[in-house]
Amino acid sequence: MSTWIERESNVYMRAGGRRLKATIVRGAGARVWDDAGKEYLDFIGGWAVTNLGHCHPAITQAIVQQAQTLLTTSNDLYTIPQVELAELLIQQSCLDRIFFANSGAEANEGAVKLVRKWGKINRNGAYEIITALHSFHGRTLSMVPATGKPEGRAPYEPVPAGFVNVEFDDIAAIKGATTAQTVAVMLEPVQGEGGVNIPSDDYLRQVRAWCDQQGLLLILDEVQTGFGRLGTLFGYQQFGVEPDVMTLAKGLGGGVPIAALMAKEHAAVFQPGDHGSTFGGNPLVCAAALASTRYMVEHNIPQHARKVGDYFLGQLRRLEDTYDIVKEVRGRGMLLALEFQENCAMEVVTNCLQKGLILNPVADNAIRFMPPLIVTEAEVDEAVGILDAALKDKTA
Ligand SMILES: Cc1ncc(COP(=O)(O)O)c(C=O)c1O
């Protein structure tokens, strides 16, 4: 009898390159179990998705109730969960209008369409968007050039035009790249997939000021930083700026596929027929996202993430002090990284997996931590203990 991993290898496209050899069958809180019953602490958190933990009862109950009531309708009709979720997100953020999509990349595609239309109306057809090197905005065709990884583009050429990548955390680079064709700057407040890169405190304020001075829109991709990940509900709240356009996904639904494109009134130039989605914002995913976001706000989960995240960072710094192989530890809230002096991330992650801890090798030389935001200090101690043991093995 072949294993699930062998069966998968016969049929699934080799697109993502699954590196962690475990088949997960169940999850609760910060833990998951594999098909052999082995328990793991999940510090990838469904890739920064399960912010309230796996199968949080507030979310699962909302899903069950909604599934028994109404799964979907056409978006030509109105549904109550969608309106309620839209109202809550508008109330909790600085944005005025919202559109629901299904994934982060799709929300970003919507943002590109929106600002291009805005550029047609307000900036003589300007369409170019400045993004950052080492950014990540998704895998769809126009998110390939939006993402700041030029070396990954060749197989998909020709990719859509209209994106310029500049150094992150470098306001002069944005100023230098701005032309009459520029319509917007699109950034992650903290770069996640790029290795947890935190900008200088005043970088986003300087970008905001430049956008205001030049008449450009500021798009913040909060797909990874949104929903408490950095210790506030939205990442922009940490940096003293407000975006004109913001995209959300991942933690929004707590585990179901839902994304959002939000805009201030002045940027919300779509008219009926300009954009749409069959599944986007259907009652099932909106009910899940409503339950998750309500719980997060009512229980001030971002504050918990900040507190336990600071504790976690302190514990990782202890490892940095102990092991010469650790070059740097960095992060904010519950988005943390540990960088090595050498390319040993996969080796350490594989050892941690065997010891019952799931981690993300975000680069050849770095590990990223994105646990559920409800993780406790005791669970952090357990995870750091496993990592400590793996580092001991590595340096023995
Ligand atoms: C900042 C950011 N934007 C966009 C995306 C793409 O989201 P999705 O995988 O839901 O398309 C990701 C995914 O990691 C992300 O981190």
PDBQT file of the ligand as one rigid body, heavy atoms in Angstrom, charges set to zero:
ROOT
HETATM    1  C1  LIG A 401       2.203  39.790   0.642  1.00  0.00    +0.000 C 
HETATM    2  C2  LIG A 401       1.530  38.730  -0.193  1.00  0.00    +0.000 A 
HETATM    3  N1  LIG A 401       0.769  39.103  -1.235  1.00  0.00    +0.000 NA
HETATM    4  C3  LIG A 401       0.140  38.203  -1.999  1.00  0.00    +0.000 A 
HETATM    5  C4  LIG A 401       0.249  36.861  -1.746  1.00  0.00    +0.000 A 
HETATM    6  C5  LIG A 401      -0.462  35.871  -2.630  1.00  0.00    +0.000 C 
HETATM    7  O1  LIG A 401      -1.548  35.366  -1.947  1.00  0.00    +0.000 OA
HETATM    8  P1  LIG A 401      -2.301  34.062  -2.512  1.00  0.00    +0.000 P 
HETATM    9  O2  LIG A 401      -1.349  32.918  -2.334  1.00  0.00    +0.000 OA
HETATM   10  O3  LIG A 401      -3.527  33.951  -1.659  1.00  0.00    +0.000 OA
HETATM   11  O4  LIG A 401      -2.617  34.338  -3.946  1.00  0.00    +0.000 OA
HETATM   12  C6  LIG A 401       1.032  36.419  -0.667  1.00  0.00    +0.000 A 
HETATM   13  C7  LIG A 401       1.190  34.983  -0.379  1.00  0.00    +0.000 C 
HETATM   14  O5  LIG A 401       2.082  34.545   0.304  1.00  0.00    +0.000 OA
HETATM   15  C8  LIG A 401       1.691  37.378   0.136  1.00  0.00    +0.000 A 
HETATM   16  O6  LIG A 401       2.464  37.023   1.164  1.00  0.00    +0.000 OA
ENDROOT
TORSDOF 0
